[in-house]
Amino acid sequence: MYSRVLLKLSGEALMGEASYGIDPAVAISIASQIKRAVALESQVAIVIGGGNIWRGLSASSKGMDRSTADYMGMVATVLNGLALQDALEKSGVQTRVMTAIQMHEVAEPYIRRRAIRHMEKGRVVILAAGTGNPYFTTDTAAALRALELDAKVLLMAKNRVDGIYTADPHRDPDAQRYLRLSHKEAFERELRVMDASAFSLCRENNLPILVFNMNEDGSIVRAVSGEAVGTLVAAGETILAERR
């Protein structure tokens, strides 16, 4: 079991079957899985995206100032963070939302040592507003915070994506899922694990990345427990899953 994890959730994870916004029932379901992970005495920090509400890059491509669009995206992640906090606390999990942009009325400012202390006390820390800087994705924020907080693994929870494949499984019927591969091989094969800047941070600091499908029941708990779920990017030999 991993003693401390950084869980990256996309904003779309909170939408459920809707096309926009937050589905409270989905938030409660995610909170239930996180509660089970905390019960294993694993320390949990979460970085959450905002794509269910706002996409800065998309708005920028349509003429909006890139920095303004990205700051709006950061605010969207705070909305998601507060929704997830509400769901977790209704499930009985102590939670703190910390933001890279100061919003004293709704969240604590992100301070590394304070975040670590919260986790040591068994609280789930939700890290919102990305890095606090435009031009950086929440993937990059997740990699950065995982390294700052000494997480043992970066858990990339994907929607309906169960790992990394040798090719696009929707286009290539012979594509195989990796159970494990190295950062170097993922880079050399140009496998899109996450945002390039985020992946470079993980690769340079040898931070393990676990890519898995969060829509499978109990997948977050299994990932925190160290079970063979999804694809693990870490040092060691490459292992492919058996063909179905």
N, C-alpha and C positions, 0 to 999 in steps of 0.2 A: 504494500500500500504506500502511496505517496503521502508524505507527512505534510506537505504544503503544495497547493496547486494554484495556478492561475487559469481560470475558466473564461474563454472568449465566447461570448454569445452574440449572434447577429441580432439586429433590431427586428429582422423578419421573423425570428424565432417567436416573437410575442404576438404575431398577427394571427396565427392559426390558419384557418381557411379564408380569412378575410383578405381584402386587397389593400387595406390600409389600417394603420393604428394599432391598438392594443386590445387583445382578447383577454379579459380578466381570468377566464377559465384556464387558458393556456398558461398564463403567468402563475396561477396556483399549481398547475401540473409541474411546471419547471421547479417551482419552489419546493414541492414535495420531494423531487429527486435530490435537490441540493440539501434538504434537511437530512435525508438518509446518508448523504456523503459526510455531513458534519457529525452525524452520530457515530461514524467510524473514527472520530477524533482526528480527521484530516482538516488542516487549516485551509480555508477557501477565500480567495479573492476573485472578483469577477470584473471583467471589462466588457461593457455592452455597447453595441453599435446603435445607429439611429436610422437605418435605411427604411424602416417601416413608416417613418414620419417625413424624413427629408434626406435627400442625397445631394451633397454639396457639389460633387463633380458634375452631376447631371445638370444642375442649375447653372454652373459655370459655363458649360458647353452651350447654353442658350443665351449667353450674354451677361449674366450676373458677375460682378466682381468675385474672383475666386476666394479671396480671404473672407469676404462677407458671407459667401455661401458656405464656406467651411465652418465659420463660427456658428451659423444657424444650425449646421449639422451637430455641432458640439452640444448646443442647447437641447436638441432632440434626444441625444443620449442621456441627458439628465432626466428628461421626462420618463424615459424607459427605466432608468435606474430607480426613480421614485416608485414607479409601478411595481417593479420587482421587489423593492424593499417592503412595500405594503403586503405583497403576497407572502413573502418570507416571514414577516412578523405575525401575520394571521396564522401561519403554520407553526408559530412558536419559536422561530429562529431569531436570535438577536442580530441586528444588522446595522451597519453604518454606511451611508453614502458619502463618498469623498469626491470632490470635483477638482479638476485642474484649473478651472476658472472659478473664482470665489463667488459663492452664492450663500452667504452666511445664514439666511433665513430658512433655507431648505436642506443644506448639506454642509459638511465640514470641508475645509480646504485640504487638498491632498498633501500630507506630510509623511514621508517614508517611514520614519520611526514610529509615528502614531499609528499608521496602518498596520505595521508589524505587531504593535502592542495590542491592537484590537483583535487580530487573528490569534495571538497567544492566549487571549481571554475567551476564545471560542466564538467570536463574532464573525459573521460573514461581511467582508468589505466589498462594496460595489464601487468601482472606480469609473466615474463618468467624465464627460467632456474631453475624451481622448487625451492627447498630450498637452492640450491647451494652446496648440499652435496650428495655424492653417497649413495645408499641403501635406499633412501627415494623417494616415488612415488610423482607424481603431485597431487594425491588425498591428500596426507599428506600436501603438500605445500598449497593446497586450504584451508584445515582446519586451518592450522597455520596462513595464511594471513587473513582469515576471522576473526579469534580471535584478531589478532594484530590490524586490521583496524576497529574493532567494527562493523562488518557487522551484520545486524539483522537476516540474514538467509544465508545459504550456498545452492546455487542453483546448483544441479547436473544435467546438461543437458545430456541426454543419446541419443544414436542413436537407434531409433526404440524400445525403452524400455519405457513403459508408467507408470512405478511405481514399487513398491515392492509387491510381491505376497506371498501367504501362501505356495506355492510350485512352482516348475518350470511349468509355463503355457504351455510350449511346450510339456511337458511329462504328465502332470496331467490335464485332462479336468475339474476337479472340483476346480482347483486353483482359489482363489479369490484375487483381488487386494485390498490392504489396502488404504483407504483414509487417515488414520492417525494412527500412533502407537507411543509408547514411545521408547526412546533410550534403556531403560531396556528390554522391550519386544523384540525389534529387536536383542539385544545381546543374550538374553536367547534362542530365537528361532533360533539363528545362521543364520539370514537372511543377505545375503551378500549385504549390502548397499553400501559399498566402501571398500577401503583398511583398514585392521584391525587397523593399527596405526592411520590413519586419523579418523576412527570412534571413537576410544578411546579418542582422543582429543575433539571431538564434545560432546561425552557422558559426559566426566568429567567436561566440561564447559557449559553443557546444551545449546549448539548451535543448533538451529533448522536446519534440512536438508530437502530440497524439491527435490525429485527425479521425473523427468518428461521427456517426449519425446520431444526433440527439433525439430524433423522433422514435427511435427504438426504446421500448419501455425499459427503464433501469440502466440505460447506457451511461449516464453520468456517474452513477454509483460504481458501475463496472470499470469505468475509466479511472476513477479515483482509486479503486481497489487494486489497480495494476493488472487487471485481466486482459487477455488478448482480444481487444476490440479495435476495429478500425485499422489504421496504419500508424506505426510508431517510427518517427524519424529520429534516429539516434546512432551513436557509434555501434559498430558491429556488422555482421554479415547481412546481406540482402536475403530476405525470405519472401517468397510469393505464396499466396493462398492457393489451395488446390482448386482446380477447375470444377465448376458445378456441373 
